[in-house]
Amino acid sequence: MNLPSVFCWCAHGKFAQKLLNDLFANYTSALRPVEDTNTALNVTLQVTLSQIIDMDERNQILTAYLWIRRVWVDAHLKWNKNDYDGLDTIRIPSSYVWRPDIVLYNNADDHFTGPMDTNVVIRHDGKITWDSPAITKSSCKVDVSFFPFDAQQCRLTYGSWTYSGNQLDILNAMESADLADLVENVEWEVLGMPAKRNIILYGCCADPYPDVTYILKLKRRASFYVFNLLIPCVMISFLAPLGFYLPADSGEKVSLGVTVMLALTVFQLLVAEIMPPSENVPLIGKYYIATMTMITASTALTIFIMNIHHCGPDAKPVPKWAKKVILQYMARVCFVYEVGENCLSPQQEKEEPPLAKNINCTINSQTGPAREDCKPTNHTRNNDIFMTTDYEDSGLTRNIEYIANCYRDQRATQKKTGEWKKVAKVLDRFFMWIFFIMVFFMSLLIMGKAI
């Protein structure tokens, strides 16, 4: 630093000290700085949004970092700059001058901390500019009806706490807050922050109270919730219709439905911890409830179908309408062609059973042709031999007829049981496609909100 600059700085410091002593010789910061007490003092407010720190949906509190500028004219702090070596501005602590008591009406901070006590800039014409940063916690009404694809509007209302509109009039410097220095938030996208001046008549006072309200428009970035809460739920919900595809003899059909229900309950609890306990159910919560209702219905239908599958020999035959509707039409629609594991095909039913052949062969052994398994009776034997042979043939015939009747009863029972199993299988396939279509459309609706 050379000698002239040092001298200039010392000269300005000398005149600044003289100016400070002259301005505040008879100045008081307790009174409103106007020449006429009947006129209102205009204060211009400008807000710059620097960062959104946090949005607490459960407690409905928005935490933001703001730069607040207040500009007004102090009639008692004017000077002729030529009298002070051309000094046109000075910077002094804000506690030295009168300051408007503009506060955030919807403040939700438990400590009620205001803006930082920074210096004020005073011009020679009395114009005072007070810039101060502030971390504000404001109450914000959160609507989670479309969570996680929701958009929120948070209001920040600034106004004087004690001065009415007849004493202090607050004006907005711009139509919206300044977003040029905004730090992007990972969860919220800022769509805008318009400003609006309001004049409100409160019930306590007859004078009007003006204020400036900034409406912060936010849109949630839903990628985190889609990948962590929505897509796993969609994948789990597609397991519910597969319970109908499981074989009934596996014994895991009901277990799969219960397991899917428990998995969705865990995800629903995670959403309930984030959301406020309001009457508005979020969109993802509605999806969870609908999916759980569908899984409950599928589990109940699975139990009903398993009872049909395990119909024993004492069950009634399949009704004619069920044979026509389920075993014919629905079986074709659901691509179910096989009858069952224990049921014979129509070609096998037409074949004559081996026992029936043996019966005919034994009964007609005397007149029929000679076979290896049907030997002719020896007519040269005596009467005792003939009597013994006839007795043995009649007893063998009764035994074979009894076995044949049992075999026919067993075939009829197997056919009846197989028909019930096919009814159960057709119903399984039918409900599987129905629930697959339901899950697909539900997932399509919920994912359509993300686009």
C-alpha positions, 0 to 999 in steps of 0.5 A: 500500500503506497502513501496516497492510498494510506492517506485516503483510507485514513481520511475516509476513516476520519470522516466516517467516524465524524459522520457516525458521531453526527448522525447518532448524536440525537438518534434513538432506535426505539421510535419509527424513523419518519418525519410525520408520525401520521404517514406509513413507513414503506419497507420492501422485502426480498427473499432469496431461497438458498437451500431446502434443508429438510421437509418433515412430512410427519411433523409438517415442518419445512426447514429452509435456508434463506437470504432476507433483504429489507429496505426502508428509508430512515428520515433521521439518517441523511447527510450531505456527502460533500460535507464528508469528503464524498462519503456516500455509504457507511456500514454499521451494526444493525443494532444501532438503527431502528429495524422493522419487526418483520417476522415469519408468521408461521414460524415452527422453530421451538427457539424462535431464532430470527435472522442473523444480526448483520451490518446494515448499509446506510446511504446518504439519502437515508436508504437502509439495506439490511441483508441477513441469512436465516434458517427458518422452520415454517409450518407447512400443510402436507398433503400425502394423498398422492405419495410418492408422486405428490407435490406440496405448496408451503407458505412463508408469510412475513409481516410486522408483528406490532405495526399495523398497515397505517404505520408500516407498509410491507411491499414485495420487491419482486413477483417471486423469490430469487432462485438463482443461487438455489442448491438443488435438493435430492428429494424435492424439485422447486417449481417456483416461489411466487410472492403475493401481498395481502392485507388482512383484518384480524379479529383483535384489531381494527387496523389492517395488517399487510403481509407478503406471502411466498408460496414455495411449490415443491415436487417430490423426486419419486425415484427413491421410493419407486425403487425401494418401496413400489417395485418390490411391492409390485414384484411381490404382488405378482407372486400371489396369482402363482399360488393358484399354479402350485399343485394342490398336493404340494401343501404350499399354496396357503403358505405362499399366500400368507408369506406374501401377506407378511411381506406386504405388511412390512412395506406398509409399516415402512410407509406408515412411519414416514407419513403423518397420521392423517385421514388422507391415505397415500396412493402407495398405501391404497395400492398396498391395501388393494394388493393385500385385499387381493391376496386375502381373497386369493388365499381364501379361494385357494382354501376353497379349491383345495377342499374341492381337490380333496373330495373323497369317494364319499363326495357327490358326483360333479353336477351336470352344469359344472361338467358343462361349464367348468370341464368343457368351456372353462377348461378350453379357455384356461388350456386345461386338457388333462383329467388328472393323475388318477383318472383314465383317458377315454381310450382306456375306458373302452378296453375290456379289463383283463379280469372280465376276459378271465371270467368269460373264459372260466364260465365258458370253459366247457364249450369254448376252445381249449386255452392254456389258462382254461383247461377242459374237464376230464369226462372220464373221472367218476362222479365225485370228481365231477362234483368237486370240479363244479363246486370249485368252478362256482366258488372261483366264479363268485370270487372273480365276480366280487373282484370285478365288482370291486374293480368297477367300483374303484374305477367309478370312484377314481373317475368321480375323484378325478372329475373333482380334481379337474374342476379344482384345477380348472378353477385354479387356472381361471383364478390365476389369470383373473388375479394376474390381470388384476395385479397387472392393471393395478401395477399399471395404474400406480406406475402410470403416476410416475410417468 
